[in-house]
Amino acid sequence: MFRLAVLTVSTSGFQGQREDTSGQAIKEILGPPDYEVTRYEVVPDDREMIAERMSQWADAPDVDLIVSTGGTGLGPQDITPEACLSVIDREVPGLAETMRARTLQFTPMAMLSRAVAGIRGNTLIITLPGSPKAVRECLEVVTPVLGHALQLLHTETVSDHPV
């Protein structure tokens, strides 16, 4: 079982003015038996706070995967990608590229997403848009490869690659 941390980036959610349906969608989709939620928090659209939480969680022994929702658009407050990029060691561009490409089939707005994915230590971090619909569509795209990706991050050498 992989250990999941869910970070919702929403100033109105942080202030209690909005229910966190996107974070709940992540927890529903990435649930047992494959994932266990070990951390969950709603933070405001604050670059330093987002980066601090991502780095703390990625460095913790009880987190394999961090999935954030919110703050990946074009608005001036949308700074989740920059916060994520400031804490990762390496990008995993194929995840974000494929999410955008596949969700473009559902909405032209997908091309406005600035979602990113990367690795810090042996933790994978994926940023998602803020709507529950977009969360579901994006996770549907990447879920088939997440288990293998997380195994790779926890293995010195890998001899078997899936076809």
GIQUINOR-V828560 format. One record per residue. N is the residue number from 1. SS is DSSP state (H for helix, E for strand, L for the rest). PSI is psi in whole degrees, -180 to 180 (999 if undefined). BURIAL is I if it has 24 or more other ideal C-beta (glycine too) atoms within 12 Angstrom, else O. Layout:
# GIQUINOR-V828560
N_SS_PSI_BURIAL + N_SS_PSI_BURIAL
This chain:
# GIQUINOR-V828560
1_L_132_O + 2_E_148_I + 3_E_122_I + 4_E_137_I + 5_E_132_I + 6_E_123_I + 7_E_115_I + 8_E_126_I + 9_E_106_I + 10_L_114_I + 11_H_-42_I + 12_H_-36_O + 13_H_-42_I + 14_H_-36_I + 15_L_2_O + 16_L_16_O + 17_L_-4_O + 18_L_137_O + 19_L_143_O + 20_L_80_I + 21_H_-27_O + 22_H_-43_I + 23_H_-38_I + 24_H_-38_O + 25_H_-41_I + 26_H_-46_I + 27_H_-33_I + 28_H_-45_O + 29_H_-44_I + 30_L_68_I + 31_L_-170_O + 32_L_151_O + 33_L_-6_O + 34_L_-29_O + 35_E_145_I + 36_E_126_O + 37_E_116_I + 38_E_-20_O + 39_E_147_I + 40_E_136_I + 41_E_150_I + 42_E_126_I + 43_E_157_I + 44_L_171_I + 45_L_73_I + 46_L_112_O + 47_H_-46_I + 48_H_-42_O + 49_H_-41_I + 50_H_-49_I + 51_H_-41_I + 52_H_-45_O + 53_H_-45_I + 54_H_-44_I + 55_H_-41_I + 56_H_-48_I + 57_H_-43_I + 58_H_-31_I + 59_H_-7_O + 60_L_149_O + 61_L_-11_O + 62_L_23_O + 63_L_124_I + 64_L_-30_I + 65_E_130_I + 66_E_127_I + 67_E_121_I + 68_E_157_I + 69_E_134_I + 70_L_151_I + 71_L_22_I + 72_L_8_I + 73_L_-155_I + 74_L_-4_O + 75_L_157_O + 76_L_-25_O + 77_L_-6_O + 78_L_92_I + 79_L_12_I + 80_H_-44_I + 81_H_-43_I + 82_H_-40_I + 83_H_-45_I + 84_H_-47_I + 85_H_-28_I + 86_L_-15_O + 87_L_-13_I + 88_L_156_I + 89_L_-39_O + 90_E_144_O + 91_E_155_O + 92_L_76_I + 93_H_-27_O + 94_H_-34_O + 95_H_-51_I + 96_H_-40_I + 97_H_-43_O + 98_H_-37_I + 99_H_-46_I + 100_H_-46_I + 101_H_-46_O + 102_H_-38_I + 103_H_-13_I + 104_L_-23_O + 105_L_-24_O + 106_L_-33_O + 107_L_138_O + 108_H_-16_O + 109_H_-17_O + 110_H_-30_I + 111_H_-9_O + 112_H_-7_O + 113_L_136_I + 114_L_24_I + 115_L_145_I + 116_L_165_I + 117_E_147_I + 118_E_-179_I + 119_E_136_I + 120_E_117_I + 121_L_-121_I + 122_L_30_I + 123_E_132_I + 124_E_135_I + 125_E_129_I + 126_E_129_I + 127_E_135_I + 128_E_160_I + 129_L_173_I + 130_L_-4_I + 131_L_145_I + 132_H_-37_I + 133_H_-47_O + 134_H_-38_I + 135_H_-48_I + 136_H_-46_I + 137_H_-43_I + 138_H_-43_I + 139_H_-32_I + 140_H_-34_O + 141_H_-45_I + 142_H_-20_I + 143_H_-40_I + 144_H_-24_O + 145_H_-8_I + 146_H_-45_I + 147_H_-46_O + 148_H_-42_O + 149_H_-45_I + 150_H_-36_I + 151_H_-42_O + 152_H_-37_O + 153_H_-17_I + 154_L_16_O + 155_L_134_O + 156_L_-52_O + 157_L_147_O + 158_L_125_O + 159_L_-26_O + 160_L_120_O + 161_L_137_O + 162_L_153_O + 163_L_999_O
